[in-house]
Amino acid sequence: MTVPERPERPELLTDTPVPGRIWMLRGARAAISIPALILTAAFVGYAGLARETGLTLAETLAMTGLVWALPSVVVLTGALSSGMGLLPAGIAVALASVRLMPMTMALMPLIKVPGKTRNWQLLIASHFVAVTAWVYAMKHLPDLPKEGRLPFFVGFGGSVSSFVFCMTAIAYLLVERLPDIVAGALFLLTPVYFLCSLWGASRLNADRVAMIAGLALGPLFFIYFPGLDLLWTGLVGGTLAYVGTRLYRRGLT
């Protein structure tokens, strides 16, 4: 999965190189956005779920900061609340997070400067790869100079995660005053936002066909294969989208 390079915008090209810390500050400023606020609202809803399942504040914040991706955090919380062992819980989280691997593979060539970028820098950036940051990066980073993309992304991802971390702590302490229906509504904001964002960021028809297939197959697999519904939805829906678009293109040639 590759992203075509777009010409850098003229207003971003200067004779004097911009220091990395400036790009990080610009990324932090860009983090003040509607997507970040929606993600924060979803974690506010998650704080209520964590408290209801008996997680302490320290455990809730540890999962928020270390796991970061909200679906994986929810899977881990559910595994802990059901008494699942450490190994099955780890496998469940790994399956929920495997979707992030192709996203990371698509992003790393975009932010890496050959001969300059260190592996440890890419490891730090990869921690912030989740749908919110990834969609924003794939849409906006190609417009930036190559040297500014990594610090900009780290500034963006670090600011979003730090703000979410703090708001999750505050929400955990105040969640008893929040009505259940409000907490649930905030929690559901994230999948709605993810769906709209991924649709808008789709560059290929195959991406949108895969999303439509997933929406159609998800409820069926949830009924007939509970527990493995997301895995089968992604596998079958993605395969159908790939094969269908390949056959369609072949028919046009």
N, C-alpha and C positions, 0 to 999 in steps of 0.2 A: 504494500500500500504506500504509494508515494504521492506527494503533493507538488504540483507544478509550481515552480518559482515564478513569482510575479515581479515586475519591475519595481524597484524601490521608489517610493514617492519622492519627487524632487525636493519637497520641503524638508525631508528627513536627511538629505545628503548635505554634508557640510565639509569644508576643507579641514576643520579642526576635529580630530577624533573626540567623541563624547566619552567621558570616563564611565566605567561600569556602574559605579555607585549612582550616577545620574540616571542611567537606564533603570536601575532598581527602584529609584524613587518614582520614576515615571510609571513603572509597573504597579507600584503601590498605589499611586494616584488613580490608575485605571481600575484598580480593584473596587473603587467606590462606584458600584454599578448595580443595576437591577438584578442581574443573575446572582451576584454575591448576596444581595439582600434576600432573594428567594431561597438560596441555599441555607442562609442563616435561619430563616423562618422554619425550614424543614428540620434543622438540628434543634431548634427550640421544641418542636414536636417530639423529636427523638428523646430529648431530656425527660419528658414526661413518661415515655415508654420505659426508659432506663430506670427511673425511680420506681415505677410500678412493678418492675420485675425484680426489685430488690438490690440493684447495683448501687454501690456507694458512689459518692462524688468522685473519689480518686479513680475508681474503675471506669466510670463514665468518661472522664477526661482522658484517661490513658488510651481508651479505645478511640476516642475522637481524634486525638493527636497522632497516634501511631498507625491506626488502620486507615483513617481519614475518609475513604470512600464510603458514603452513607449506606448503600445497599449491603456492603460487606460488614459494616458495623451492626446493622440490623440483624443480619444472619448470625453473627457471633453472639449478639444479645439473646436471640431466640435459642441458640444452642445452649448457652449457659443457663437460661431460665428453665429449660426442659431437662436439665441434668445430664446432657450429653457429655461424653468423655472428651478429653483433650484432643486425641487423635481424630475422631469423627468431626469435632468442631473445626479443627484445622483444615480438614479436607473440604468441609462445607464452605468455609471462608475462601479457600483457594479456588473452588469452582465458581464462587460468586465474583472473584476478582480476576479470573482468567481473561475476561473481556478487556481488561486494562492493558494486557500485553501487546496486542496489535496497535492499540492507541499510542502506547509508549514507543513502539518501533516506528510508527509513522512520524512521531514528533521529534525524536532524537536527531535524525539527519537535518531537520529544519533548524535546530538551535546549535548544532555542533559546528565549530570552525576547525577544519582540518589542520592539524599541527599545533593548535593553540589550546583547544578545550581538553581539560583533564577528565579522566573517567570519574573521579570522585565528584566533580562538578555535575556531571550527567546523572549520577546517582542521587544527588540532592534534588535536582530538578525532577527526577522521575517520581519522587515521593509525592509531589503535588499533582501528578497526573490523575485527574478524575474528570467526569463529564464537563463540569462547569469550566475548569481551567483549560481543558483540551479543546473544547469548542471555541472558546475565546482565542486561544493560541493559533489554531489552524485558520481562523478567519483573519486575524490581525498581524501575526508575526511575519508573514511573507512581505508585508509592506515596510518592515523595519530593516535597517542595515544588518548584515550577518553578525557583526560583533556585538550588537545590542540585543539580540534576541534572547540569549540565555539569561543575562542579568534581568532583563525586563520580565521574563517568565517567572524567574525565582522571586522577584519583587512582587509580582501579581499573586502567585500561588502562596507565598509566605504571608502576605497581608491578609488574604482571604481566610487561610487556615487559622491564623492568629486571632482574627476577629471572631470567627465561628467558635473557636476554643473558649474565648472569654464569654461569649453570649450563651454558650451551652452551660457553662458553670452558673451564670446568673439565672438562667431558666430552670436549672435543676433545683436551685434554692427557692425559687418562687413558683414552681409549677403547681403546687397545691392550690394556689389561687386562680389557676387557669382552668376554665371549664373543659371537660373531656372533648366536647365536640370541636372546640377551638384548637386544641392540641392536635386532634386528628386531622383537621383541615390544614393546619400548617404543615403537618408531616406529608400530606398528599400533594402539596405544592411542588415538591421536587420531581416526582415522576412526570407530572404535567409539563413542567418547565423543560425537563430532559427531552421529552418527546418533541416539543415545539422547536427546541434548539437544534436537535439532531436533524430534524426535517429541514430546517432553514439552512444548515451547514452542509447538507448533502450535495456532493458534486456529481454523483453518478446516479443514473436511474436505478441501478441495482441496489443502491443504498435505500432508496425509498420503497422499492418493491420488498426488500427485506423487512423494513419496518411495518409495512402493511401486512405481510405474512405473519410477522410476530404478533401483531394485534389480533389477527384472526385465529391463530393457533394457540395463543397463550391461554385463553379461558378453557379450551378443550383439554389441553394437557394438564391444567390445574385440576380439572375434574377427574380425569382418568389416570393421571400419573402424579399425584401429589408428592411433593418433596423433590421430584426431578423435573418439574414442569418448566422451569427456566432453562435447564440444560437442553431438554428436548425441543423446546420452542426455538432456541437459538440455533441448534443443529439442523433441525428440519426446515425452519423458516429460511435460514441463510442458504442452505443447499438448494431449496426451491428457487430462491431469488437468483442465485448464481446460474443454475442450469437454465432457468427461464429466460434470463437476459442474454445468455450465450446463444440459445436457440433463436431468439428474436433477432439478434444481430446477424447470425448466420443466414436467416431468411431474407434479410435486407441486402445481402451481398450476392 
